[in-house]
Structures are given as C-alpha cells and as structure tokens.
Amino acid sequence: MDTKVTPRISAAETAARAATIASARHSTELEGRRSSPAARALQDAYIAGQLNADELVEQTKALYGIA
C-alpha cells in the first residue's frame, strides 16, 4: 500500500496561500479570463496543503501541456 502523507500547514500558511491564489485569480480575471475548473482544483489543493508550490507549478504546466 503506497500512501502519501501530507504534512499539515498552519492556519497562517493556509491564509497566505489563499491570498496568493486569490491575487492570481484576480489578475487572470482582469485580463478577461478565468482559471479552468481543473486549474482551480489544483489551486485549492495547494491552499489546503495537499500540494507544495513546486508541485502546483509542475501539475499546472502538465495540465496545459507546457514544458
């Protein structure tokens, strides 16, 4: 059984991540676009501490086929 243990992040870290993602989403919306549901799911996983920043970038690039 392969089980990945996700370390817990603090409430302060969760809030900081949420602010970062809110800013990125706002910037995207100012350009007249919106994050896809799949991208938002990755962003939400990052906020929850299920992904670190490197994993978020890697998985987002993979989602959009960016090398």
C-alpha positions as CSV (number, residue, x, y, z in Angstrom):
1,M,0.0,0.0,0.0
2,D,1.5,3.3,-1.2
3,T,0.2,6.1,1.0
4,K,1.4,9.7,0.7
5,V,1.4,11.6,3.9
6,T,0.7,15.2,3.5
7,P,2.2,17.4,6.2
8,R,-0.2,19.8,7.9
9,I,0.2,23.5,7.3
10,S,-0.6,26.2,9.8
11,A,-3.6,28.4,9.6
12,A,-1.3,31.4,8.8
13,E,0.2,29.4,5.9
14,T,-3.3,28.5,4.6
15,A,-4.3,32.1,4.7
16,A,-1.1,33.2,2.9
17,R,-1.7,30.6,0.2
18,A,-5.3,31.6,-0.1
19,A,-4.3,35.3,-0.6
20,T,-1.7,34.3,-3.2
21,I,-4.2,32.3,-5.2
22,A,-6.9,35.0,-4.9
23,S,-4.4,37.5,-6.3
24,A,-3.5,35.2,-9.2
25,R,-7.2,34.6,-9.9
26,H,-8.0,38.3,-9.8
27,S,-5.1,39.0,-12.2
28,T,-6.4,36.4,-14.6
29,E,-9.9,37.9,-14.4
30,L,-8.6,41.4,-15.0
31,E,-7.3,40.0,-18.3
32,G,-10.8,38.8,-19.2
33,R,-10.2,35.1,-18.4
34,R,-11.0,32.6,-15.7
35,S,-9.0,29.7,-14.4
36,S,-10.3,26.3,-15.6
37,P,-12.1,24.1,-13.1
38,A,-9.1,21.7,-13.3
39,A,-6.7,24.6,-12.5
40,R,-8.9,25.8,-9.7
41,A,-8.9,22.3,-8.2
42,L,-5.1,22.3,-8.2
43,Q,-5.1,25.8,-6.7
44,D,-7.5,24.6,-4.0
45,A,-5.3,21.6,-3.3
46,Y,-2.3,24.0,-2.8
47,I,-4.3,26.2,-0.4
48,A,-5.2,23.1,1.6
49,G,-1.6,22.0,1.8
50,Q,-2.1,18.9,-0.4
51,L,0.5,20.3,-2.9
52,N,3.6,22.4,-2.4
53,A,4.4,25.4,-4.7
54,D,6.7,23.3,-6.9
55,E,4.0,20.6,-7.3
56,L,1.4,23.2,-8.1
57,V,3.6,24.7,-10.9
58,E,4.5,21.2,-12.2
59,Q,0.9,20.0,-12.3
60,T,-0.4,23.2,-13.8
61,K,2.2,23.1,-16.6
62,A,1.2,19.5,-17.2
63,L,-2.5,20.4,-17.3
64,Y,-1.8,22.9,-20.0
65,G,0.9,21.0,-21.8
66,I,3.7,23.4,-21.0
67,A,7.2,22.0,-20.8
